[in-house]
């Protein structure tokens, strides 16, 4: 079979000298031989021979691209935008971190007041005007982000928003420190001191005159319910809020002192303790005398003797104003008032001032003494006595001191061994010595008490009445009836 096929193919070979007719459309001759593409036996294209030129064929056009669907295109666009935004945000955060930690433009420490109700934009603009920051937009953006985080976060740190108040910014304070200061609420603290022995009316007047406080006071607190002390406040603190704080402190301190009172005290309740402490506070401004003065009054209460305290006369006459601006008239000593302890027995119906902690401590735990009298000794203190005879000698010495001051002579030596030794007098602003012809001076004959503490320096004594308007002086000027003998 293979042999037959071979013999058949033999006859298909071209015969020498005979050429095959060219196909239509093809050139013949040597000119077209180079360009002619030789084909194989079965009409297919064959590989060109070595050295044979090949005609260039034009490349087929690329297939048309298929357009992506709508969702795919949208997703791709979103991813592109997100990537660009992420890059921008990352760069912005890097720049912002540097700006927030860089020292600010403030050249010196400065206090700035942020008013209540100020918006984030107001705060940023104000701090720029004050020279604290140079880029208010960054501060506004940071505070705005804190506001957004506070709505969705339970972290207490992120809930801190900018607060009103007075803030102290240090030199070259950074933006981070500015944000920490105004969001923490650590505003500048001021101190306000309320001296011991002021009445509630006097305290209210002081608070009204203080520019750091705001708001009105609807009513004057009850006497003896405020604790005199030094309080730290922020600018813009409401006056009534400070009064409420003073009342809370007074209740707390009073209860603590009452729980530690002496078992031998004749006082029945904390109100009586405050009442007697207010008298002690007005009688002496010396810390070393408080417990002894309290002991004198406790002894008189135990013996059913009248307290005979000059400050109670004044309070019965002027109430919360607490000062006469002059000496006590003879007629006023025996004038009946609910507070005049020269007339009433025992304690007055309530406190005559707001005593301090030390006076309440001294009253709750008075000195164990047998003294029942005391009078001024001319040195800022008092001379104490156990008997009326000793007391009268101390009073006589006090009269000599008054007379020597009038004539300009030195004070005489103590008239009695029981008189207190000379002590350094307290500052003049702490005590009052108002005397005039025809007026009864504190601490004269028969009086239990000596000088009363002076009031606030802002409350000045009124001018004395003209001499023609004063009562004529009796033979023994300023003498008072001797205290009742112990029963």
C-alpha positions in Angstrom: 0.0 0.0 0.0 2.7 2.4 0.9 4.5 1.5 -2.4 1.4 2.4 -4.4 1.1 5.8 -2.8 4.8 6.5 -3.4 4.4 5.6 -7.1 1.3 7.9 -7.3 3.2 10.8 -5.9 6.0 10.3 -8.4 3.7 11.3 -11.2 2.7 14.5 -9.4 6.2 15.9 -9.7 6.6 18.7 -12.2 8.0 17.7 -15.6 11.2 19.3 -16.5 10.7 22.1 -19.0 7.0 22.4 -18.3 5.8 25.3 -16.0 2.6 25.4 -14.2 0.3 28.3 -14.9 0.3 30.9 -12.3 -2.7 31.6 -10.2 -4.8 34.6 -11.2 -3.7 37.9 -9.6 -0.2 36.8 -9.2 2.8 38.3 -11.0 5.3 36.2 -12.8 8.9 36.6 -13.5 11.9 37.4 -11.4 10.5 40.7 -10.2 7.7 39.1 -8.4 9.6 36.0 -7.3 11.0 37.8 -4.3 7.6 39.1 -3.2 5.8 35.9 -3.9 4.9 33.9 -0.9 5.6 30.3 -1.5 2.9 27.9 -0.3 3.0 24.4 0.6 1.5 21.4 -1.1 -1.9 21.8 0.6 -2.2 25.6 0.0 -1.3 26.6 3.5 1.3 29.2 4.3 4.7 27.8 4.9 7.7 29.1 6.7 9.7 31.4 4.4 13.1 30.1 3.2 16.3 31.5 4.5 17.0 34.8 2.9 13.6 35.1 1.5 11.9 38.5 2.0 8.5 38.6 3.7 5.9 41.2 3.0 4.7 43.1 6.1 1.2 42.4 7.2 -0.9 45.1 9.0 -1.7 44.2 12.7 -5.3 43.5 13.4 -7.1 46.2 15.4 -7.4 45.5 19.2 -10.7 44.2 20.4 -12.9 46.9 21.9 -12.8 47.2 25.7 -15.9 46.3 27.6 -17.2 49.0 29.9 -17.5 48.0 33.5 -20.9 47.8 35.1 -22.4 50.7 37.3 -21.8 49.1 40.7 -18.2 48.2 39.9 -17.5 51.7 38.7 -19.0 53.2 41.8 -17.1 51.0 44.1 -13.8 51.7 42.3 -14.5 55.4 42.5 -15.2 55.2 46.2 -12.1 53.3 46.9 -10.0 55.9 45.0 -11.6 58.8 46.9 -11.1 56.9 50.2 -7.5 56.2 49.5 -6.8 59.9 48.6 -8.7 61.1 51.7 -6.7 58.7 53.9 -3.5 60.0 52.5 -4.6 63.6 53.0 -5.9 62.9 56.6 -2.7 61.1 57.5 -0.7 64.0 56.3 -2.9 66.5 58.1 -2.6 64.6 61.4 1.1 64.5 61.1 1.2 68.3 60.6 -1.4 68.9 63.3 0.6 66.9 65.8 3.6 69.0 65.2 1.6 72.2 65.4 -0.1 71.1 68.7 3.2 70.3 70.4 5.1 73.3 69.2 5.6 76.1 71.7 3.0 78.9 71.2 3.5 82.6 70.6 2.7 83.8 74.1 5.7 85.9 75.3 4.7 86.1 79.0 2.2 84.5 81.5 -1.3 85.7 80.9 -4.7 85.3 82.5 -7.7 85.1 80.2 -11.3 85.1 81.2 -13.6 82.9 79.1 -17.2 84.1 79.6 -20.0 81.8 80.3 -21.9 80.8 77.1 -18.9 81.4 74.8 -19.0 79.1 71.7 -16.0 77.1 70.4 -15.4 79.6 67.7 -15.6 82.5 70.2 -13.0 80.8 72.4 -10.6 80.2 69.5 -10.9 83.8 68.3 -10.4 85.2 71.8 -7.3 83.2 72.5 -5.9 84.4 69.2 -6.6 88.0 70.1 -4.9 87.5 73.5 -1.8 86.1 71.7 -2.1 82.7 73.3 -2.4 80.8 70.0 -1.6 81.6 66.3 -3.8 79.1 64.5 -7.4 79.4 65.8 -8.7 76.9 63.2 -6.7 74.1 64.7 -8.0 74.8 68.1 -11.5 75.0 66.8 -11.2 71.7 65.0 -9.8 70.0 68.1 -12.6 71.3 70.3 -15.1 70.4 67.7 -13.8 66.8 67.6 -14.0 66.6 71.3 -17.7 67.7 71.2 -18.4 64.9 68.6 -16.5 62.3 70.6 -18.4 63.3 73.8 -21.7 62.4 72.2 -20.7 58.8 71.3 -18.0 57.9 73.8 -18.3 56.8 77.4 -14.7 57.9 78.2 -14.8 60.7 80.8 -11.7 62.2 79.3 -13.3 62.8 76.0 -16.4 64.4 77.6 -14.4 67.3 78.8 -15.4 70.3 76.8 -14.2 73.9 77.0 -15.5 75.6 80.2 -15.9 79.2 81.2 -13.7 80.7 83.8 -10.4 82.5 84.4 -7.4 80.6 83.1 -3.7 81.2 83.5 -1.6 80.4 80.4 2.1 80.1 80.9 4.7 81.6 78.5 4.9 79.7 75.2 2.1 77.4 76.1 1.5 74.8 73.4 -1.8 74.1 71.8 -2.1 70.8 73.6 -1.6 72.5 76.9 -4.2 75.2 76.0 -6.8 72.5 75.3 -6.0 70.6 78.5 -6.4 73.8 80.6 -9.7 75.0 79.2 -11.3 71.6 79.1 -10.2 70.5 82.6 -11.8 73.5 84.3 -8.6 74.3 86.3 -9.3 78.0 86.4 -7.4 80.5 88.5 -8.3 80.3 92.2 -8.7 83.4 94.3 -9.0 83.6 98.0 -11.6 85.5 100.0 -11.2 85.8 103.8 -14.1 86.3 106.2 -12.9 87.5 109.6 -14.2 86.0 112.8 -16.8 88.0 114.7 -18.6 89.6 111.8 -22.4 89.5 111.7 -24.2 87.9 108.8 -25.2 91.3 107.6 -21.6 92.4 107.5 -20.5 89.3 105.7 -23.2 89.8 103.0 -22.1 93.3 102.5 -18.5 92.1 102.0 -19.6 89.6 99.4 -21.6 92.2 97.6 -18.5 94.4 97.3 -16.3 91.6 95.9 -16.0 91.9 92.1 -14.9 88.2 91.7 -18.4 87.0 92.7 -21.6 87.3 90.7 -25.3 87.1 91.4 -27.6 88.6 94.0 -28.2 87.5 97.5 -31.9 86.9 98.2 -31.8 87.0 102.0 -29.3 87.4 104.9 -28.5 84.1 106.5 -29.4 83.6 110.2 -26.8 84.9 112.7 -24.2 82.3 113.6 -24.8 80.0 110.6 -21.7 81.1 108.6 -18.2 79.9 109.3 -15.6 82.7 109.0 -12.6 81.3 107.2 -10.4 81.8 104.0 -12.2 80.3 101.0 -10.8 79.5 97.6 -13.1 80.6 94.8 -13.0 81.0 91.0 -14.0 84.2 89.3 -17.7 84.1 88.5 -18.7 82.1 91.6 -22.3 83.0 92.6 -22.5 84.8 95.9 -25.3 82.6 97.2 -23.2 79.5 96.3 -20.4 80.8 98.5 -22.9 81.5 101.3 -24.2 78.0 101.0 -20.7 76.6 101.2 -20.0 78.7 104.4 -23.2 77.3 106.0 -22.2 73.7 105.1 -18.8 74.2 106.6 -20.2 75.8 109.8 -22.6 72.8 110.3 -19.8 70.3 109.8 -17.3 72.1 112.1 -19.9 72.8 114.7 -21.0 69.1 114.9 -17.4 68.0 115.2 -16.7 70.4 118.0 -20.0 69.6 119.8 -19.1 65.9 119.7 -15.8 66.7 121.5 -17.3 69.1 124.1 -16.5 69.0 127.8 -18.9 66.9 129.8 -19.1 69.6 132.4 -20.4 72.3 130.1 -23.7 73.8 131.0 -24.6 74.3 127.3 -27.5 72.2 126.2 -27.2 72.1 122.4 -25.1 73.3 119.6 -27.0 76.5 119.2 -26.2 77.5 122.7 -22.6 76.7 122.0 -22.6 79.1 119.0 -24.3 81.8 121.0 -21.8 81.8 123.8 -18.9 81.4 121.3 -20.1 84.5 119.5 -19.9 86.5 122.8 -16.4 85.1 123.5 -15.4 86.1 119.9 -16.6 89.7 120.4 -15.0 90.0 123.8 -11.4 89.1 122.9 -9.3 89.0 119.8 -6.4 87.2 121.6 -6.0 83.5 121.0 -4.4 83.0 124.4 -7.4 84.5 126.2 -10.3 82.7 124.5 -10.6 79.7 126.7 -10.2 81.7 129.9 -12.9 84.2 128.8 -15.1 81.3 128.0 -14.3 79.9 131.4 -15.5 83.1 133.1 -18.8 83.0 131.3 -19.3 79.3 132.0 -18.6 80.0 135.7 -21.2 82.8 135.7 -23.8 80.5 134.0 -23.1 77.8 136.6 -23.7 80.4 139.4 -26.8 81.9 137.8 -25.1 85.2 137.4 -25.8 87.6 134.6 -23.2 87.5 131.9 -23.0 91.4 131.7 -21.2 91.5 128.3 -21.0 94.8 126.5 -21.2 93.4 122.9 -24.7 92.0 123.8 -25.8 95.6 124.6 -24.6 96.8 121.2 -26.2 93.9 119.3 -29.5 94.6 121.1 -29.4 98.2 120.0 -28.2 97.9 116.3 -28.6 94.2 115.5 -26.6 93.0 112.5 -24.9 96.4 112.0 -22.8 95.4 115.0 -21.3 98.8 115.7 -22.5 101.9 117.5 -19.8 104.2 116.3 -19.4 105.5 119.8 -19.3 104.4 123.4 -22.3 102.9 125.3 -24.5 105.4 127.0 -25.4 104.9 130.7 -29.0 104.6 129.8 -28.3 101.9 127.3 -26.8 99.6 129.9 -30.1 99.1 131.6 -32.3 99.4 128.5 -34.2 96.1 128.2 -33.5 94.2 125.0 -33.7 90.5 124.3 -29.9 90.5 124.0 -28.8 92.8 126.8 -27.1 90.4 129.3 -27.0 93.2 131.9 -30.7 92.8 132.0 -31.6 89.2 131.1 -30.5 86.1 132.8 -28.4 83.4 131.0 -27.7 83.5 127.3 -29.3 85.8 124.8 -31.9 84.2 122.4 -29.2 83.6 119.7 -25.7 84.4 118.5 -24.6 88.0 118.2 -22.0 87.3 115.4 -20.5 84.4 113.5 -17.8 82.9 115.7 -14.7 81.2 114.3 -13.5 77.7 114.8 -11.1 78.7 117.6 -13.8 80.5 119.6 -16.1 77.5 119.3 -13.3 75.2 120.4 -12.6 77.4 123.4 -16.3 77.5 124.4 -16.7 73.8 124.1 -13.7 73.1 126.2 -13.1 76.2 128.4 -10.3 76.7 130.9 -10.9 75.3 134.4 -10.7 78.6 136.3 -12.5 80.2 139.3 -12.5 83.7 137.6 -15.8 85.4 137.3 -14.7 88.9 136.3 -12.4 90.4 133.7 -11.6 94.0 132.6 -9.2 95.5 130.1 -5.6 95.8 131.3 -4.4 98.5 128.9 -2.1 96.2 126.9 -4.7 94.7 124.6 -5.6 91.9 127.0 -7.7 91.6 130.2 -7.1 91.4 133.9 -9.1 88.5 135.4 -10.4 88.2 139.0 -12.1 85.7 141.2 -13.6 88.2 143.7 -15.4 91.5 143.4 -12.7 93.2 145.5 -9.9 92.1 143.1 -12.1 93.1 140.2 -12.6 96.6 141.6 -8.9 97.1 142.0 -8.4 96.0 138.4 -11.1 98.5 137.4 -9.3 101.3 139.3 -6.1 100.5 137.5 -7.9 100.7 134.2 -9.2 104.2 135.1 -5.7 105.3 135.9 -4.6 104.0 132.5 -7.4 106.0 130.8 -6.5 109.1 132.8 -2.8 108.7 131.9 -3.6 108.4 128.2 -5.7 111.6 128.5 -2.8 113.5 130.1 -0.1 111.9 128.1 1.6 110.2 131.1 2.8 106.7 131.2 0.6 103.9 132.5 0.9 103.2 136.2 2.2 99.8 137.5 -0.3 97.0 138.1 -2.5 97.7 141.2 -2.9 94.1 142.1 -0.9 91.0 141.8 -3.9 89.3 140.1 -3.7 91.8 137.2 -2.5 90.3 134.0 1.1 91.1 133.2 1.6 93.5 130.3 1.3 91.8 126.9 1.9 93.1 123.4 -1.2 94.8 122.2 -2.8 93.5 119.0 -2.9 95.7 116.0 -5.1 98.8 116.3 -7.4 97.5 113.5 -8.4 94.6 115.7 -9.8 96.4 118.6 -11.9 99.6 119.2 -11.5 102.2 121.9 -14.2 104.8 121.5 -14.4 107.1 124.5 -15.8 110.6 125.0 -16.9 112.7 127.9 -20.4 111.7 129.0 -20.1 108.3 127.4 -19.5 105.0 129.2 -16.4 103.2 127.9 -16.2 99.5 127.8 -14.5 98.0 130.7 -15.3 100.7 133.3 -16.3 100.1 137.0 -18.3 97.0 137.6 -18.2 95.9 134.0 -17.3 92.3 133.4 -15.9 92.8 129.9 -13.1 94.9 128.5 -12.7 96.1 124.9 -14.8 94.7 122.1 -13.0 93.6 119.0 -13.1 96.1 116.2 -15.2 95.4 113.2 -14.0 95.1 109.6 -11.7 97.9 108.5 -14.3 98.7 105.8 -16.8 99.6 108.5 -15.6 102.8 110.2 -17.0 104.2 113.4 -19.4 107.1 112.9 -18.2 110.5 114.1 -19.0 111.3 117.8 -21.9 113.5 118.5 -21.2 117.2 119.3 -20.4 118.0 122.9 -23.6 120.0 123.3 -25.6 116.9 122.3 -23.9 114.6 124.8 -25.3 114.0 128.3 -23.5 115.7 131.1 -20.9 113.6 132.8 -21.8 112.4 136.3 -19.4 112.8 139.2 -18.0 109.4 138.5 -17.8 109.5 134.7 -18.3 106.1 133.0 -19.0 104.3 136.3 -21.4 101.3 136.0 -23.3 99.5 138.7 -21.2 96.8 140.3 -22.0 93.3 139.1 -24.3 91.2 141.2 -22.5 89.1 143.8 -22.4 85.4 143.3 -25.4 83.6 144.5 
